[in-house]
Amino acid sequence: MQSSRLDDAIVFAAKAHKTQMRKGTDIPYITHPFAVAMLLQQAGCEENVVIAGLLHDTVEDTDVTLAGIRERYGERVAELVDAASEPNKAAPWKERKEHTIKFLADAPLDIKCLSCADKLHNIRSILSDLDKQGAGVWKRFNRGRDEQVWYYTELLQSFYRNLPADNDYFLFAAYRNAVVELRRIVHDELRAQEGIAPNTDANEVGPVPAWEDGEIAVRKFAHAFDADAVFGGQTVPMWLFEFGQRMFSETQSVPSTFTLADVRGCLFMLLEMWHGDEHSGAVEMSDESVAFVQALLPAIRERTRG
């Protein structure tokens, strides 16, 4: 059963945004916070987070104050809405977005979820409009296509940093898929401008941060056994973030055959190294992936021993 607080927040948000439309459209703005709240509810977020999703743009874009939200819905909702609001709207666009990117990298999970749902609906709206109206959609933004794609791509890495091991990644996986699709469309736009046929090879779309897939697999597998024994007592999310970056970003040579089995192999190698045994013959991995992981052993040893 829906709570009276949630019902109240729905009406409150609808009234706050009643005169506003989505940028460059005749769509009532309230559709956006409603969609954000639905995504948060689908992801299993608690009621305070869902209410914050309904109200996340009220302080930034309406006459509603943070004090008013605090009085009506409590401190927790006010904290979440405050976290979702840019601190200085007068600052240059790039400065504000870089602040958000940095802030979200180390933000608590509920704030990551709130922001991810917000940005996910924004990207899905852009994708829908691009499908219906074409590249002219980008003209409605004060900052154009390239900067929008930069921002959404950078946020992807911030959302994945330091996620807890037991998160089911519903929102974050959906966000990644949306970013990949956005980049594919933009890549095809650029090719069309140069008179080149649309690209059918997803691997050529561009450097979407690819390491998060491996990080998720490592994290889920690590969660199944004593992580402290594997990672030397270091904080698991930070260690995995650094390891994932090294494997999937710095090397820029991830084998096409790299799978969950290969990530399992990495972990078994870590265990064996921890016990002074680097033999990994029991792990089933492709030759290409074995060579790749073995080339990283010095770096892995440095991380685990250091």
C-alpha positions in Angstrom: 0.0 0.0 0.0 1.3 3.5 -0.9 2.0 5.6 2.1 0.4 9.0 2.9 3.9 10.6 2.8 4.4 9.4 -0.7 1.0 10.5 -1.8 1.6 13.9 -0.3 5.0 14.2 -2.1 3.3 13.3 -5.5 0.9 16.2 -5.1 3.5 18.5 -3.7 5.9 17.9 -6.6 3.0 18.2 -9.2 2.1 21.6 -7.8 5.7 22.8 -7.6 6.4 22.0 -11.2 2.9 22.8 -12.6 3.9 25.6 -14.9 7.1 23.9 -16.2 7.8 21.9 -19.4 10.7 19.6 -20.3 13.4 21.5 -22.1 12.5 22.2 -25.7 9.2 20.3 -25.5 5.5 20.6 -24.6 5.8 17.7 -22.1 4.9 18.7 -18.5 8.1 18.7 -16.4 6.5 16.6 -13.7 6.8 13.6 -15.9 10.5 13.6 -15.1 10.4 13.4 -11.3 7.6 10.9 -11.5 9.7 8.7 -13.8 12.7 9.1 -11.5 10.7 8.0 -8.5 9.3 5.0 -10.4 12.9 3.9 -11.2 13.9 4.2 -7.6 10.9 2.3 -6.5 11.6 -0.5 -9.0 15.2 -0.6 -7.7 13.9 -1.3 -4.2 15.0 2.0 -2.7 13.5 3.0 0.6 10.6 5.5 0.8 12.7 8.5 1.7 14.8 8.0 -1.5 11.7 7.6 -3.6 10.2 10.8 -2.1 13.5 12.6 -2.8 13.3 11.4 -6.4 9.9 13.2 -6.6 11.3 16.3 -5.1 14.9 16.3 -6.4 14.5 19.3 -8.7 12.2 21.4 -6.6 14.9 23.4 -4.7 16.9 24.0 -7.9 14.0 24.8 -10.2 11.1 26.1 -8.2 10.3 28.4 -5.2 10.4 25.4 -2.8 13.1 25.7 -0.1 15.2 23.0 1.6 13.9 24.2 4.9 10.3 23.6 3.6 11.2 20.1 2.5 12.8 19.4 5.9 9.8 20.6 7.8 7.4 18.6 5.6 9.3 15.4 4.9 12.1 15.2 7.5 15.8 15.6 7.6 16.6 12.5 5.6 14.6 13.6 2.5 16.1 17.1 2.8 19.6 15.7 2.9 19.0 13.7 -0.3 17.4 16.6 -2.2 20.3 18.8 -1.1 22.8 16.2 -2.4 20.9 16.1 -5.8 21.0 19.9 -6.1 23.9 21.8 -7.7 25.5 24.0 -5.0 26.2 27.0 -7.2 24.0 27.4 -10.3 25.9 30.6 -11.1 29.1 28.7 -11.7 30.2 27.8 -15.3 28.5 24.7 -16.8 31.8 22.6 -16.9 32.7 23.6 -13.4 29.3 22.5 -12.1 29.4 19.2 -13.9 32.9 18.4 -12.8 31.9 19.0 -9.2 29.0 16.6 -9.6 31.2 13.9 -11.2 33.7 14.2 -8.3 31.0 14.3 -5.6 29.2 11.2 -6.9 32.3 9.1 -7.1 32.5 8.8 -3.3 28.8 9.5 -2.5 26.7 7.0 -0.4 24.7 4.4 -2.3 21.3 6.1 -1.8 22.7 9.3 -3.3 24.2 7.4 -6.2 20.9 5.7 -6.9 19.0 9.0 -6.8 21.3 10.7 -9.2 21.6 7.6 -11.4 17.8 7.4 -11.8 17.7 11.1 -12.6 20.4 10.9 -15.3 19.0 7.6 -16.6 15.6 9.1 -17.4 17.3 12.1 -19.0 19.3 9.9 -21.3 16.3 7.8 -22.2 14.4 10.9 -23.0 17.2 12.1 -25.3 17.3 8.7 -27.0 13.6 8.7 -27.6 13.7 12.2 -29.0 16.7 11.4 -31.2 14.8 8.4 -32.6 11.8 10.6 -33.4 13.4 13.9 -34.4 17.0 13.2 -35.3 20.1 15.2 -34.5 18.3 18.5 -34.2 17.4 17.5 -30.7 20.9 18.6 -29.6 20.0 22.3 -30.4 17.7 22.5 -27.4 20.7 22.2 -25.0 22.8 25.2 -24.0 25.8 22.8 -24.2 25.8 20.7 -27.3 26.1 17.0 -28.1 29.8 16.5 -27.4 29.6 18.0 -23.9 26.4 16.2 -23.0 28.0 12.9 -24.0 31.1 13.7 -22.1 29.1 14.4 -19.0 27.0 11.3 -19.1 30.0 9.1 -19.8 32.0 10.5 -17.0 29.1 10.0 -14.6 29.2 6.3 -15.4 32.5 5.8 -13.8 31.4 7.8 -10.7 28.3 5.7 -10.3 30.3 2.5 -10.3 33.0 3.6 -8.0 32.8 2.0 -4.5 29.5 0.2 -5.0 28.8 -2.3 -2.2 29.4 -6.0 -3.0 25.8 -7.0 -2.5 24.1 -4.4 -4.8 22.1 -5.9 -7.7 23.2 -3.0 -10.0 19.7 -2.6 -11.6 19.9 1.1 -12.0 23.6 1.2 -12.8 23.5 -1.5 -15.4 20.5 0.3 -17.1 22.4 3.5 -17.0 25.5 1.9 -18.6 23.3 0.5 -21.4 21.8 3.9 -22.0 25.2 5.5 -22.2 26.4 2.9 -24.7 23.4 3.4 -26.9 23.8 7.2 -26.7 27.4 6.9 -27.8 26.5 4.5 -30.6 24.0 7.0 -32.0 26.4 9.9 -31.7 29.2 7.8 -33.3 26.8 7.1 -36.3 26.0 10.8 -36.5 29.6 11.7 -36.8 30.1 9.0 -39.5 27.1 10.3 -41.4 28.6 13.8 -41.4 31.7 12.4 -43.0 29.7 10.4 -45.5 30.6 7.0 -43.9 28.1 4.2 -43.6 26.6 3.6 -40.1 28.8 1.5 -37.9 27.8 -2.1 -37.0 30.7 -2.9 -34.8 29.9 -2.0 -31.2 33.6 -2.3 -30.3 34.4 0.7 -32.5 32.0 3.1 -30.9 34.6 4.6 -28.6 36.2 4.3 -25.2 33.1 3.8 -23.0 34.6 2.9 -19.6 34.6 -0.9 -20.0 36.2 -1.9 -16.7 32.9 -1.8 -14.8 31.7 -5.1 -16.2 34.8 -6.9 -14.9 34.6 -5.0 -11.6 31.0 -6.2 -11.1 32.0 -9.8 -11.8 35.0 -9.5 -9.5 33.0 -7.9 -6.8 30.1 -10.5 -6.9 32.6 -13.3 -6.9 34.6 -11.8 -4.1 31.5 -11.4 -2.0 31.1 -15.2 -2.0 34.2 -15.8 0.2 36.4 -14.1 2.8 37.4 -10.9 0.9 39.8 -9.8 3.7 41.9 -12.9 3.1 42.1 -12.1 -0.6 42.6 -8.4 -0.5 44.9 -8.2 2.5 42.5 -6.3 4.7 42.1 -3.4 2.4 38.7 -1.9 1.7 37.3 -4.2 -1.0 35.4 -1.6 -3.1 38.4 0.8 -3.3 40.8 -2.1 -4.1 38.5 -3.4 -6.8 38.0 0.0 -8.3 41.8 0.4 -8.6 42.2 -3.1 -9.9 39.4 -2.7 -12.4 40.8 0.5 -13.7 44.2 -1.0 -14.1 42.9 -4.0 -16.0 40.2 -2.4 -18.1 41.4 1.2 -18.6 45.1 1.6 -18.3 46.0 -1.4 -20.4 43.6 -0.7 -23.2 44.1 -4.3 -24.4 41.4 -6.3 -22.9 41.0 -9.6 -24.7 37.8 -10.1 -26.7 37.4 -13.4 -24.9 37.6 -12.0 -21.4 34.7 -13.4 -19.4 33.5 -14.0 -15.9 35.6 -17.2 -15.9 38.6 -15.0 -16.5 37.7 -12.8 -13.6 37.4 -15.9 -11.5 40.9 -16.8 -12.7 42.2 -13.5 -11.5 40.8 -14.1 -8.1 42.3 -17.6 -7.9 45.6 -16.2 -9.0 45.4 -13.7 -6.1 44.6 -16.5 -3.7 47.5 -18.6 -4.9 49.9 -15.7 -4.8 48.8 -14.9 -1.3 49.8 -18.4 -0.3 53.1 -18.2 -2.3 51.9 -20.5 -5.2 51.4 -18.9 -8.6 50.3 -22.1 -10.3 46.9 -21.6 -11.9 46.5 -24.6 -14.2 43.1 -25.5 -12.6 41.5 -22.4 -13.9 39.8 -22.7 -17.2 40.6 -19.6 -19.2 41.3 -18.8 -22.9 45.0 -18.7 -23.9 44.5 -15.0 -24.8 43.1 -14.2 -21.4 45.7 -16.2 -19.5 48.4 -14.3 -21.2 46.7 -11.0 -20.4 46.3 -11.8 -16.7 49.8 -13.2 -16.4 51.2 -10.0 -17.8 49.4 -8.1 -15.0 50.7 -10.4 -12.2 53.4 -7.9 -11.2 50.8 -5.2 -10.8 48.4 -7.4 -9.0 51.2 -8.6 -6.7 52.1 -5.0 -5.9 48.5 -4.2 -5.1 48.0 -7.2 -2.8 51.4 -7.1 -1.1 51.6 -3.3 -0.9 
